[in-house]
Amino acid sequence: MSLDHTRNLSLEDMDRESIFHPATSIADHLEKGPNIMTSAKGVRISNSKGQDFIDCGSGLWCVNVGYGREEIAEAAAKAIRDLSFNHMFGGNSNEAMIRLADRVLQLFHREAGATHLSKVFFGTSGSDANDTIFKLILYYNNLRGRPLKKKIISRQGAYHGLTYAATSLTGIAGYHKAFDAPLDSVFHTSCPHYYRFHETGESEQEFCDRLILELEQLIEREGAETVAAFYAEPVMGTGGVFLPPADYFARVQEVLEANDILFVADEVITGFGRLGSWFATGQMNLKPDFVTLAKGLTSAYFPVSGVVVSDRVWQVLKEESPNYGPVMHGFTYSGHPVGGAIGMANLDIMEREALPQNSATTGLYFRDTLKARIGDNPFIGDVRGQGLMMAIEFVADKDKRRWFDMADGAHRLFGAAAIEEGVLARPLPMIEVVGLSPPLCITKAEVDEAVDRLARALEKITPDLERLAAKN
Ligand SMILES: Cc1ncc(COP(=O)(O)O)c(C=O)c1O
């Protein structure tokens, strides 16, 4: 057999033969083949068939400054010429990453009032950052002489990534199936999505009271001396864009404080402008012990993640770790200098173009325009959002709050129709929600265009939704 078996294959077939795709049905992929993207600029992306789309997903919630920024390309080229690689083990360092860490901390201090945040540890993905935090939580309590305090509370519907510890923190069953997850030390409490999960007659306040009580009871049942940390996305993304009740986090934080439990804010999506301010930490008045960052830190022009460590955790590491020797955790690409330069160029654009502010104002415009256009459709239960993190939730019967059968994929029909109309919008895996998170540079004219297309997509599938709704 010839070794060069790819010679006569189309790119599509070469993909089928050679790539094991993430989060993809193998059977579907072998049947349908790949969607090969070729170029992108601003909010628009094109594929090899010459189709153009408005990317209302920003890739995977990550291309915050939009595609094809010349100055980031220049910064990357210069960084590769100057210092194409350098590691950070054993105290090695490089200027770009030193400046990026300092800038991230300054942004947290200045824009979020989070002056207690003290150090940044770099990685390359949101998942590895969460695995780093998971390990540091264990490390912290070992150093404090509390070897039993190791359990972690996460939430149903959470998405924290797909490395092993992160998979366990993730609270969506589909990601656990056949992977022997979650770990026994991770517990998932209810998520604060009132629209879908409140009981009949329950007010939002009562719903919030119930969730806080559930958290307190879980801690009491397990014993506070065994619970180390609580993990949360400020606005849950992949689960379905869940905006918590107004005082939810204030009350959660009170419970954590009373029980000496660390609070981790996973700002992988919400960080760097997505919600209409620099960080949810400031916007929602959070006081996290760790913050997870990725995506918007470089707008995905280079894989860089950050674990931001609070002073309270840092003090323990600083005082106690000499008894244990060097902190033996890290990755080859922790603190990659090219990522540092790209991160700096990305933040220059965000600051200069005031993208977090654009996210606030254009986000509001997007949500309200969309709501006005599609909100009355009988199968649209909720159109919600904060900044440019938005969602459409589908319902089979609005008045009776009867949901579609998830297996029917009502929201996936909408995702497919939106693609036909030229918009990438993301059907999410847990309930019938389509996420919308365009680049933060989107203009009102582009929003109008996207909303027109989304409205057309909905119109197209409404007869199918009627059929599915009548089924159950
Ligand atoms: C909140 C959150 N945390 C962590 C992750 C994992 O990031 P990555 O895919 O870079 O590993 C994601 C990815 O979408 C996320 O949304």
The ligand as an ORCA input file, in Angstrom:
! r2SCAN-3c Opt
* xyz 0 1
  C     -16.629     28.897     31.157
  C     -15.654     28.024     30.433
  N     -14.632     27.490     31.110
  C     -13.712     26.712     30.502
  C     -13.806     26.436     29.167
  C     -12.804     25.534     28.518
  O     -11.971     26.251     27.706
  P     -11.095     25.492     26.576
  O     -12.045     24.996     25.563
  O     -10.165     26.573     26.104
  O     -10.356     24.410     27.249
  C     -14.844     26.992     28.415
  C     -14.946     26.746     26.970
  O     -15.912     27.068     26.317
  C     -15.808     27.792     29.061
  O     -16.851     28.306     28.409
*
